Structures are given as structure tokens and as C-alpha cells.
């Protein structure tokens, strides 16, 4: 059993893509974004960007929140 666990762990870490920020950043697109880290119940920290709506995009004030989640890289 230990051998199977070791093999699975080595394969998972060897094949899993590494998280990177080498791609397009919000600032590259003229967007004002804040970097945030969201804690999970399992003790992990998920990287995210917070982009508040501008008055040009949402001229009518609203109290309704909006969340967009995208998975993967």
C-alpha cells in the first residue's frame, strides 16, 4: 500500500502543471486589480484577483454581490 501511495504522489506531483503568473495580468488589460489570497477549510490559500466594478461599468449603485470563479491555468 505504501508503494502505491508513493507512486501516486510522485506521478501527481510530476504531472501536475505548476501555477504561474507569467501570462496576461489585469494591469496589462487596463484593469485595476488587487491581489488577494482566499483561505480554504483545508488550510490552503488560493490566489485570486479582486476587480471592483467601476462606475463606468456599473453606473447604477447596487448592493448585490457578484462572484466569478474560474478553475485551472
N, C-alpha and C positions, 0 to 999 in steps of 0.2 A: 504494500500500500504506500509506503514511504517513497518508493521508487516511482510510482505513478504520479504522486503529488509533485515530486521534484521535476519529473519530465514535463508535466503540465505547466508548472510555474516557469520553467526555462523556456518552453515554447511560447507561452503567453507573453512573457516579457521580451522575448526575442523577435516576435512578430508584430507586437502592438506598435502602432505609429507613435512617435514622440510628439508631444504637444509643442507647438512652436508659434511664435508671433512674427514670423518672417513675412507673412502675407500683407494684404492691404489693411491698414489701420483706419479707424474712423476719421482721424485728423486728415488722412490722405484724401478723404472724400468731402472735406469741409465740415465735418460734424464735430460738435463739442461733446466729448465723452469723458466719463470718469471711470477709472479702473476700480472695480470692486471685487471682493472675494466673498462668496456665499458659503457659510458653514453648512455641512450636512450632518444628519443624525449619526452617521458612521464616523464622524471626526475628520472628514476630508474637507478641503477648501476648494471650491470651484471658482475658477477665474471667470469674470464677466465684465461687460461694459454697461454702464448706465448712461442712456442718452435721453435726457429730459426733452419733452416736446417744446418746440419754440412757439412763440406767439404767431409767427408766420404760418406754421403748420396747423396750429390749433388756436385760432383767434377767439373762439368762444370758451371761456373757462369751464372746466369740468372737474368733478371730483371722482370720476370713475377711473380706476387704475387700469392699465393695460400691461400685459406681460407677453413677451415673445421669447420662446425658448427654441434654440437650435442645438442639435446634438451632432457631435463629430467635428472633425477637422480635416 
